[in-house]
Amino acid sequence: MRIDLHTHSSASDGTDSPADLVRHAADAGLSVVALTDHDTTAGWAEAAAALPAGLSLVRGMEMSCEGRGEDGRPVAVHLLAYLFDPTAAAFAAERERLRSERTTRLRAMAERMALDGLPVDPDEVMAAAGPAAGRPHLARALVAAGVVGSVDEAFGDLLKTGGRYYVHKADTPLPEAVRMVSDAGGVSVIAHGRAASRGRLLAMEQIGELVADGLAGVEIDHHDHLQADREILAGIAREHDLIVTGSSDYHGVNKAVKLGEFLTAPREFDRIVARATGVDVISA
């Protein structure tokens, strides 16, 4: 089995529609794919309806959280949530709040750029972004306007955390997010927890602390992790008997990584399925 548990569609900041994403997953030889758009379940129904024969769909999400950094200060962290009940009231309300934060933040960043004379139309950016607005939408606008040559270049300068145009958003405290996922019958996994290229890092000891809140696993095999990072996370996983995943973090043409470039072992996937009580895996 080839299992990729971290992908994004145009329901958030990917470039493939949910239907195209599952078709591309099948073409890439995957047996299982998880749709994990940022702070939204909006792509679930379309992906399920278009599911090709032989492919199973894990309905999930990547949640914007705030953890404790290595330096003791708050740090942005992403939490993968799998197979949760989308109707669980507290979790649904928090997802709506996060999407509002995203929209407010993206408009503020676009307006700052426009005031500085960059060829960015905030209204056009917001119309293209939709309800799960994110910095990649602004990055694509900058590429289209010729300001930068690629999405990666935009993030390396204009959109980077702490940069001139960066605007903070209020993300969910990480322990609270883990508890919400568990209460909704879902399974939570820390996403790319050692991705130093993205900025400051989560304090590794917080991962162990989160086990009491219901944390299930850690994503280890990821294109932003060096071998040393993977070894650190693997040690934590062994210590706390955490599920270990590997995933592409596919975003379509926004990133060079391909579907199935990193994979999750079938035995680890089985642990996720056995733990989940929210919704089932869908198979065509």
C-alpha positions in Angstrom: 0.0 0.0 0.0 1.1 3.5 -0.8 -0.3 5.9 1.7 0.0 9.8 1.7 -1.6 11.5 4.6 -1.0 15.2 4.0 -2.3 17.0 0.9 -4.0 20.3 0.0 -6.6 21.2 -2.6 -8.0 24.5 -3.9 -10.4 24.4 -0.9 -7.5 26.0 0.9 -4.1 26.8 -0.6 -3.5 24.0 -3.1 -4.0 24.4 -6.9 -5.8 21.1 -7.6 -9.6 21.0 -7.1 -10.5 18.3 -4.6 -11.8 16.1 -7.5 -8.6 16.6 -9.4 -6.5 15.9 -6.4 -8.0 12.4 -5.8 -7.6 11.6 -9.5 -4.0 12.7 -9.4 -3.5 10.6 -6.3 -4.8 7.5 -8.1 -2.6 8.3 -11.1 0.4 8.5 -8.7 -0.2 5.0 -7.6 -1.5 5.8 -4.1 -3.8 3.4 -2.3 -4.8 5.9 0.4 -4.8 9.7 0.4 -5.8 12.2 3.1 -7.2 15.6 2.2 -6.0 18.0 4.8 -6.8 21.5 3.8 -6.1 24.3 6.2 -8.8 24.9 8.8 -11.6 23.6 6.6 -13.5 20.5 5.5 -14.9 22.3 2.5 -13.3 19.8 0.0 -14.4 16.6 1.6 -17.7 16.1 -0.3 -16.2 16.8 -3.7 -13.2 14.6 -3.1 -15.5 11.7 -1.9 -17.8 12.1 -4.9 -14.9 11.9 -7.4 -13.0 9.1 -5.7 -11.5 6.7 -8.3 -11.7 3.0 -8.0 -8.9 1.5 -5.9 -8.3 4.7 -3.9 -9.4 5.3 -0.3 -9.9 8.8 1.1 -9.1 9.9 4.7 -11.0 13.0 5.5 -8.9 15.4 7.5 -7.6 18.9 8.1 -4.5 20.8 9.0 -5.2 23.1 11.9 -3.5 26.4 12.7 -2.2 26.2 16.2 0.1 28.0 18.7 2.6 26.0 20.6 5.5 26.7 22.9 8.7 27.4 21.0 12.2 26.2 21.9 12.9 29.6 23.3 9.8 29.6 25.5 7.9 32.0 23.3 4.7 31.2 21.4 5.3 29.6 18.0 3.1 28.7 15.0 2.4 24.9 14.8 0.3 22.9 12.4 -1.8 19.9 13.7 -3.1 17.3 11.3 -6.5 16.0 12.3 -7.9 12.8 10.8 -11.3 11.2 10.7 -13.1 13.6 13.1 -16.8 14.3 13.2 -17.2 17.7 11.4 -20.5 18.4 13.2 -18.9 18.4 16.7 -20.0 21.8 17.9 -16.9 23.2 19.7 -14.6 22.1 16.9 -16.8 23.4 14.2 -17.0 26.8 15.9 -13.2 26.9 16.3 -12.7 26.1 12.6 -15.0 29.0 11.7 -13.0 31.3 13.9 -9.8 30.3 12.4 -11.1 30.9 8.9 -12.2 34.4 9.9 -8.7 35.0 11.3 -7.2 33.9 8.0 -9.4 36.2 6.0 -8.7 39.2 8.2 -5.0 38.6 8.1 -4.7 38.1 4.4 -6.6 41.3 3.6 -4.4 43.3 6.0 -1.2 41.9 4.4 -2.5 42.7 0.9 -3.5 46.2 1.9 -0.1 46.8 3.4 1.5 45.8 0.1 -0.8 48.0 -1.9 -0.1 51.0 0.2 3.6 50.4 -0.4 3.0 50.5 -4.1 3.2 46.8 -4.9 0.9 45.8 -7.8 -1.6 43.9 -5.6 -5.3 44.4 -5.6 -6.6 43.3 -2.1 -10.2 42.7 -3.5 -8.9 40.4 -6.2 -6.7 38.5 -3.8 -9.6 37.9 -1.4 -12.0 36.9 -4.2 -9.5 34.3 -5.5 -8.7 33.0 -2.0 -12.2 32.1 -0.8 -13.0 31.2 2.8 -9.8 29.4 3.7 -7.5 32.3 2.7 -3.8 31.9 3.2 -0.5 33.5 2.3 0.0 31.2 -0.8 -3.0 33.1 -2.4 -1.1 36.4 -2.0 2.1 34.7 -3.1 0.4 33.6 -6.4 -0.8 37.2 -6.9 2.7 38.4 -6.5 4.0 35.9 -9.0 1.2 36.9 -11.5 2.1 40.5 -11.1 5.8 39.8 -11.8 7.0 40.9 -8.4 8.6 37.6 -7.7 9.4 34.5 -9.8 7.9 31.9 -7.6 5.7 31.2 -4.5 8.8 30.1 -2.7 10.5 33.4 -3.5 7.5 35.3 -2.1 7.7 33.4 1.2 11.5 33.8 1.3 11.1 37.6 1.5 7.8 39.4 1.3 5.5 36.9 3.2 7.9 35.4 5.7 6.9 35.2 9.4 8.1 38.4 11.1 8.7 40.2 7.8 7.6 43.7 6.8 4.2 42.6 5.5 3.5 39.8 8.0 0.4 40.1 10.1 -0.2 37.9 13.1 -3.3 35.8 13.5 -4.7 34.2 16.7 -4.3 30.5 16.3 -5.7 27.8 18.6 -3.6 26.9 21.6 -2.0 23.5 20.8 -3.3 21.6 23.9 -6.8 22.9 23.3 -6.6 21.9 19.6 -5.5 18.3 20.4 -8.4 18.0 22.9 -10.9 19.3 20.4 -9.8 16.7 17.8 -10.0 13.9 20.3 -13.4 15.1 21.6 -14.6 15.0 18.0 -13.5 11.4 17.6 -10.5 12.3 15.5 -6.8 11.5 15.5 -4.2 14.2 15.9 -0.6 14.3 14.5 1.9 17.1 14.8 2.8 18.2 11.2 6.4 18.9 10.1 7.5 19.6 13.7 11.2 20.1 12.9 10.8 22.2 9.7 13.5 24.7 10.6 13.3 26.3 7.1 9.8 27.6 8.1 11.1 29.5 11.1 11.3 28.9 14.9 10.6 25.4 16.2 8.2 23.8 18.6 9.8 22.7 21.9 10.1 19.0 21.6 9.2 18.4 25.2 5.7 19.8 24.5 5.0 16.8 22.2 5.3 14.5 25.2 3.1 16.7 27.3 0.4 16.6 24.7 0.0 12.9 24.9 -2.1 13.4 28.0 -4.4 15.7 25.9 -4.8 12.9 23.3 -2.0 13.5 20.8 -1.7 10.4 18.7 1.3 10.9 16.5 4.1 12.9 14.7 4.8 13.4 11.0 8.4 12.4 10.5 9.1 11.8 6.8 8.6 15.2 5.2 10.5 17.2 2.6 11.3 19.9 5.2 13.0 17.5 7.6 16.7 16.7 7.6 17.7 13.2 8.6 18.8 14.6 12.0 15.3 16.0 12.5 13.7 12.7 11.6 15.9 10.9 14.2 14.9 13.4 16.9 11.2 12.9 16.2 11.6 9.1 15.9 13.1 9.1 19.4 10.1 11.0 20.8 7.7 8.7 19.0 9.4 5.6 20.5 9.4 7.1 24.0 5.7 7.9 23.9 4.4 5.2 21.6 3.2 7.7 19.1 2.0 6.9 15.6 4.6 7.8 12.9 3.6 9.2 9.6 5.2 10.3 6.3 3.5 12.6 3.8 4.1 14.7 0.8 2.4 17.9 2.0 1.3 18.2 -1.7 0.0 21.7 -2.8 -0.2 21.2 -6.6 2.0 23.5 -8.6 2.6 25.7 -5.6 5.4 23.3 -4.5 7.8 21.0 -6.3 7.0 18.0 -4.0 5.0 15.3 -5.7 2.1 13.1 -4.4 3.5 10.0 -2.7 7.0 11.5 -2.4 6.9 10.5 1.3 4.6 7.8 2.6 3.1 6.3 5.8 3.6 2.6 6.7 0.4 0.5 6.5 0.8 -0.6 10.2 0.8 3.1 11.2 -2.2 3.9 9.1 -4.0 1.0 10.7 -3.3 2.5 14.1 -5.0 5.8 13.0 -8.0 4.0 11.7 -8.4 1.9 14.9 -8.2 5.0 17.1 -10.7 7.1 15.1 -14.4 7.2 16.1 -15.5 10.3 14.2 -16.0 9.3 10.5 -14.8 6.3 8.5 -12.3 6.0 5.7 -14.1 6.2 2.3 -13.3 3.6 -0.3 -14.4 3.7 -3.9 
